[in-house]
Amino acid sequence: MKTRTHIIIIALLSAALGAVATLLIQQAKEKQFGKNWEYGNWRKLSLILDEVENNYVDTIDVKAMTDAAVTAALQSLDPHSVYLPPVELEASNEDLASNFEGIGIQFNVPNDTATVLQVIAGGPSEKAGLMVGDRILQVDEKVIAGTKTPQDSMVRRMKGPAGTKVKITVGRGEEMIVFDITRGRIPLHSIDAAFMLNDTTAYLKLSKFSMSTWKEFAEAAARLRKEGMKKLIFDLRGNTGGYFDQACRLSNEFLQKGDLVVYMEGLHRQREDFFADGRGNFQDVRLVILQDEHSASSSEIFAGAMQDNDRGTIIGVRSFGKGLVQEPVNFTDGSGIRLTVARFHTPSGRCIQKPYSDRYAYDIYERYSTGEMSSADSIKINKDEA
């Protein structure tokens, strides 16, 4: 009986000492790393992934699980911090590049067959004789029509280094035609149109802020100046943005020396101001800017700089509302992330980023439903900034 009591007392003491030791360890870690020490250095996430790898009932796809974890983690931040797998990253970079290498067509895939929507003027496909409406049946020896081939796989098969050849088989009406196409370097222009409306007023439509935007603008505007441009209607409708530096360089063309273009700052980024240097060639041109609900990011930087410096008149509805700056981080497997590192502010201090919410993606639809797109009286106005 005494022996059993002894064992019970020892067990209780051991448990108590263990609890005290655990508490002391917990307190020591909290003192060193903070109250949520388990989350320091992503410790809990690492522990969970180790448990899955070592103990899960079936074989796991580490790559797929890693991508899923990264995607889910970034989704908890803001709508513009995203993970891009290799194919999506390449497409994203290409969209804002000044050129790419391929055959020079745009296509869509209705009913599981790629149909040519546009043949880029002067490109390899136009020279070979491809036409809008052609149905792409086969690339080299691979049949892609009616085989549920993913669109990105079709793109990869058609693209390739300039100078290499690819055989494209298309259906045109009842005919089946084979084209041997030599891939080339395809220019991508950000200016869709630039012409004189009358003797003194010019119109310029900018579709995006790509690597070549400022250069394209400088050339087009110089030509319009020679044709008599005194006033410019600058159309940013549908322009979803692009490179930050191109928005700053474009703004510089219209502002006086010392005018603030934009500033940005974030928790880990000190405030950085961007000023005009006074060397812009179009400081005397009267400016009217057209925008719509799809004008975003760099478009809003440019429009905000013109508006806050009383440099131009804005005509249109409320712009998209993206005031965040993304920084690219690329990985060796061709994937990457776009991480929001700062907010940008117009010269008067406005951050035009709209609130994050579950309805973020439906904001434009809600503007229509509330009447904002058809009645000026329904437009939301921040009275603190009015």
C-alpha positions in Angstrom: 0.0 0.0 0.0 2.8 2.4 0.9 4.6 1.5 -2.3 1.5 2.3 -4.4 1.0 5.7 -2.6 4.7 6.4 -3.1 4.3 5.8 -6.9 1.3 8.0 -7.1 3.0 10.9 -5.2 6.1 10.6 -7.5 3.9 10.6 -10.6 2.0 13.7 -9.4 5.2 15.5 -8.5 6.7 14.6 -12.0 3.6 15.9 -13.7 3.7 19.1 -11.6 7.4 19.6 -12.4 6.7 18.9 -16.1 3.9 21.5 -16.1 6.1 24.0 -14.3 9.0 23.3 -16.7 6.6 23.7 -19.7 5.3 27.0 -18.3 8.8 28.3 -17.7 9.9 27.3 -21.2 6.8 29.0 -22.6 7.4 32.1 -20.6 11.1 32.2 -21.6 10.1 31.9 -25.3 7.4 34.6 -25.0 10.0 36.8 -23.4 12.5 36.2 -26.2 10.2 36.0 -29.2 6.9 37.5 -28.1 3.6 36.1 -27.1 2.9 34.4 -30.4 6.3 32.7 -30.5 4.9 29.7 -32.3 4.4 31.9 -35.3 7.9 33.4 -35.3 9.9 32.6 -38.4 6.8 30.8 -39.8 7.4 28.0 -37.2 3.9 26.6 -37.2 3.7 26.5 -41.0 7.0 24.6 -41.1 5.9 22.2 -38.4 2.6 21.4 -40.3 4.3 20.9 -43.6 6.9 18.6 -42.0 4.1 16.6 -40.3 2.3 16.2 -43.7 5.5 15.1 -45.5 6.5 12.6 -42.8 3.1 11.2 -41.8 0.5 11.7 -44.5 -1.3 8.5 -45.6 -0.5 8.9 -49.3 2.3 10.2 -51.5 2.1 14.0 -51.8 2.9 16.3 -54.6 5.3 18.7 -52.8 5.4 21.2 -55.7 1.6 21.5 -55.9 1.2 21.7 -52.1 3.9 24.4 -51.9 2.2 26.4 -54.7 -1.1 26.0 -52.9 0.3 27.2 -49.6 2.0 30.2 -51.1 -1.2 31.1 -53.0 -3.4 30.8 -49.9 -0.9 32.8 -47.8 -0.8 35.7 -50.3 -4.6 35.7 -50.6 -4.8 36.8 -47.0 -2.9 40.0 -47.8 -4.3 42.3 -50.4 -5.9 41.6 -53.8 -2.7 42.5 -55.8 -0.1 40.4 -53.9 -0.1 37.2 -56.0 1.8 34.1 -56.8 2.4 33.5 -60.5 3.4 30.0 -61.8 5.9 30.0 -64.7 3.4 30.2 -67.5 1.4 33.1 -65.9 4.6 35.0 -65.0 5.9 34.7 -68.6 2.5 36.0 -69.9 2.4 38.8 -67.4 5.9 40.0 -68.3 5.2 39.6 -72.0 2.1 41.8 -71.8 4.1 44.7 -70.5 7.2 44.1 -72.7 7.8 46.1 -75.9 8.1 42.9 -78.0 8.0 39.1 -77.9 9.2 36.3 -80.1 6.6 34.1 -81.9 4.4 34.0 -85.0 2.4 37.1 -84.4 -1.3 36.2 -83.8 -3.9 36.5 -81.2 -6.4 33.6 -80.8 -9.3 32.4 -78.7 -10.5 28.8 -78.1 -14.3 28.6 -78.4 -15.6 25.0 -78.6 -12.2 23.5 -78.2 -10.7 24.8 -81.4 -8.3 27.8 -81.5 -9.6 30.5 -83.8 -7.4 33.4 -85.0 -8.7 36.8 -83.8 -5.9 39.1 -85.0 -2.9 38.8 -87.3 -0.3 41.3 -86.2 0.6 43.6 -89.1 4.0 43.0 -90.5 4.4 39.8 -88.4 5.4 36.3 -89.6 1.9 35.0 -89.7 0.7 37.9 -91.9 3.7 37.4 -94.2 2.9 33.6 -94.5 -0.8 34.3 -95.3 -2.7 33.4 -92.1 -6.1 35.2 -91.8 -8.5 36.2 -89.1 -11.1 33.4 -88.7 -8.6 30.6 -89.5 -9.1 27.6 -87.2 -5.8 26.2 -86.0 -5.9 22.4 -86.3 -2.3 21.3 -85.8 1.0 22.7 -84.7 3.9 20.7 -86.2 2.8 17.1 -85.8 0.6 17.8 -82.7 -3.2 17.9 -83.3 -4.6 20.6 -81.0 -8.2 20.9 -82.3 -10.9 18.9 -80.5 -8.4 17.4 -78.1 -9.0 19.6 -75.1 -5.5 21.0 -75.3 -5.0 23.8 -72.7 -4.6 27.2 -74.2 -1.3 27.8 -72.5 0.0 24.6 -74.1 -1.0 25.9 -77.5 0.8 29.1 -76.9 4.0 27.4 -75.9 3.9 25.2 -79.0 3.5 28.3 -81.3 6.0 30.6 -79.6 9.7 30.2 -79.8 13.0 32.0 -80.6 13.1 34.2 -83.6 14.5 32.4 -86.6 13.1 29.0 -85.7 10.4 27.4 -87.9 7.0 26.0 -87.0 4.3 24.3 -89.2 0.8 25.5 -88.6 -2.2 23.6 -90.2 -5.4 25.6 -90.3 -8.9 25.1 -91.5 -10.3 27.8 -93.7 -13.9 27.1 -94.8 -13.8 23.6 -96.3 -10.0 23.8 -97.0 -7.1 22.6 -94.9 -4.0 24.7 -95.4 -0.4 24.1 -94.1 1.8 27.2 -93.4 5.6 27.0 -92.7 6.2 30.0 -90.6 9.6 31.4 -89.4 9.1 32.9 -86.0 10.1 36.5 -85.5 10.3 39.4 -83.0 6.8 40.9 -82.7 6.5 44.5 -81.5 3.9 45.3 -78.9 2.8 49.0 -79.0 1.2 50.8 -76.0 -0.2 53.6 -78.2 -3.3 52.5 -80.1 -3.9 55.8 -81.9 -2.3 59.3 -82.2 -3.7 61.9 -84.7 -4.9 65.5 -85.1 -8.6 66.1 -84.6 -8.3 69.6 -86.0 -5.6 72.2 -86.7 -4.6 72.5 -83.0 -6.2 69.6 -81.1 -4.6 66.1 -81.0 -5.9 62.8 -79.7 -3.8 60.0 -78.2 -5.0 56.7 -76.9 -2.7 54.8 -74.5 -3.6 51.2 -73.8 -1.0 50.4 -71.1 2.2 51.5 -69.5 4.7 49.1 -71.0 8.5 49.3 -71.1 8.4 51.4 -74.3 5.5 53.7 -73.4 7.5 56.9 -72.8 9.6 56.3 -75.9 6.5 55.7 -78.0 4.8 58.8 -76.5 7.8 61.0 -77.1 7.9 60.0 -80.8 4.2 60.3 -81.4 3.9 63.7 -79.5 6.8 65.2 -81.4 5.1 64.3 -84.7 1.8 65.8 -83.4 3.6 69.0 -82.3 4.9 69.4 -85.9 1.3 69.0 -87.1 0.2 71.9 -84.9 -0.7 70.4 -81.6 -1.6 73.0 -78.9 -4.1 70.9 -77.0 -4.0 67.1 -76.3 -6.9 64.8 -75.5 -5.1 62.0 -73.6 -7.3 58.8 -73.5 -6.6 56.5 -70.6 -9.9 54.6 -70.8 -9.4 50.9 -70.3 -5.7 51.4 -69.4 -5.1 49.1 -66.4 -1.6 50.4 -65.7 1.8 48.9 -65.8 5.3 50.1 -65.0 5.6 52.8 -62.3 8.6 54.5 -63.9 6.8 55.0 -67.2 4.0 56.9 -65.4 6.6 59.1 -63.8 8.4 59.8 -67.0 5.2 60.5 -68.8 4.1 62.9 -66.1 7.4 64.7 -66.3 6.7 65.7 -69.9 3.9 68.0 -68.7 5.0 69.3 -65.3 7.3 72.2 -64.3 10.5 71.7 -62.3 9.9 70.8 -58.7 6.3 69.7 -59.2 5.6 66.6 -57.2 4.5 63.7 -59.4 3.8 61.1 -56.7 5.2 59.7 -53.5 5.1 56.2 -52.0 5.8 54.6 -48.7 5.1 51.4 -46.7 6.0 49.8 -43.4 9.4 48.7 -44.8 9.8 51.5 -47.3 10.6 55.0 -46.3 8.7 57.8 -48.0 10.1 58.4 -51.5 9.1 61.5 -53.5 9.2 61.8 -57.3 9.6 65.3 -58.7 9.5 66.7 -62.2 12.9 67.9 -63.4 11.6 70.7 -65.6 12.9 69.1 -68.9 9.5 68.0 -70.2 8.8 68.9 -73.8 5.1 69.5 -73.5 4.7 71.8 -70.5 2.8 74.3 -72.7 0.3 71.9 -74.2 -3.2 72.1 -72.8 -4.3 68.7 -71.5 -7.6 66.9 -71.2 -7.5 63.3 -69.7 -10.3 60.8 -70.4 -10.7 58.0 -67.9 -13.2 55.3 -67.0 -13.7 52.7 -64.3 -11.0 50.5 -65.7 -8.3 53.2 -65.6 -6.0 51.9 -62.9 -2.6 52.0 -61.2 -0.1 53.9 -63.4 -3.1 55.6 -65.2 -4.2 56.9 -61.8 -0.6 58.1 -61.0 -0.5 60.1 -64.2 -4.1 61.5 -63.9 -3.6 62.3 -60.2 -0.3 64.2 -60.9 -2.0 66.3 -63.6 -5.1 66.9 -61.5 -3.3 67.9 -58.3 -0.9 70.1 -60.1 -3.8 71.9 -61.9 -2.1 70.7 -65.1 -5.1 69.1 -66.8 -8.8 68.5 -66.8 -10.1 65.0 -65.9 -13.2 63.9 -67.8 -15.0 60.6 -67.1 -16.2 58.4 -64.2 -14.4 57.4 -61.0 -11.3 55.4 -61.8 -10.6 51.9 -60.6 -8.9 52.7 -57.3 -5.6 50.9 -57.2 -3.0 52.7 -55.1 -0.6 49.9 -54.3 2.9 49.3 -55.5 4.0 45.7 -56.3 7.6 44.5 -56.3 8.5 41.4 -58.3 10.3 38.5 -56.7 11.3 35.8 -59.2 12.4 32.2 -58.5 14.7 29.9 -60.4 11.9 27.6 -61.6 10.4 30.5 -63.6 7.7 31.3 -61.1 7.5 34.5 -59.0 5.4 36.7 -56.7 4.2 40.2 -57.0 4.3 41.6 -53.5 2.7 44.8 -52.4 5.5 46.8 -50.7 4.1 50.4 -50.6 1.1 52.6 -51.2 1.4 55.5 -53.6 -0.1 58.9 -53.0 -1.0 61.7 -55.3 0.7 65.1 -54.8 -2.1 66.3 -52.5 -1.6 63.2 -50.3 -4.5 61.1 -51.6 -4.2 57.3 -51.6 -6.8 56.2 -54.1 -6.7 52.5 -53.1 -10.3 51.3 -52.6 -11.0 49.2 -49.5 -10.2 45.4 -49.5 -13.3 43.3 -49.1 -15.0 40.1 -50.2 -16.7 42.3 -52.8 -13.5 43.7 -54.2 -13.8 41.9 -57.5 -17.4 43.0 -57.9 -16.9 46.7 -57.2 -17.4 47.7 -60.8 -20.7 45.8 -61.1 -21.9 47.5 -57.9 -21.1 50.9 -59.3 -23.5 50.1 -62.1 -26.2 48.7 -59.8 -26.1 51.9 -57.6 -26.4 54.2 -60.5 -23.0 55.7 -60.3 -22.2 54.9 -63.9 -25.2 56.8 -65.2 -25.9 59.6 -62.7 -23.3 62.0 -61.4 -25.4 62.4 -58.2 -24.8 58.8 -57.3 -20.9 59.1 -57.4 -19.3 58.5 -54.0 -17.4 61.5 -52.8 -15.0 61.6 -49.9 -16.0 65.0 -48.3 -12.8 65.1 -46.3 -10.9 65.5 -49.6 -13.5 67.4 -51.6 
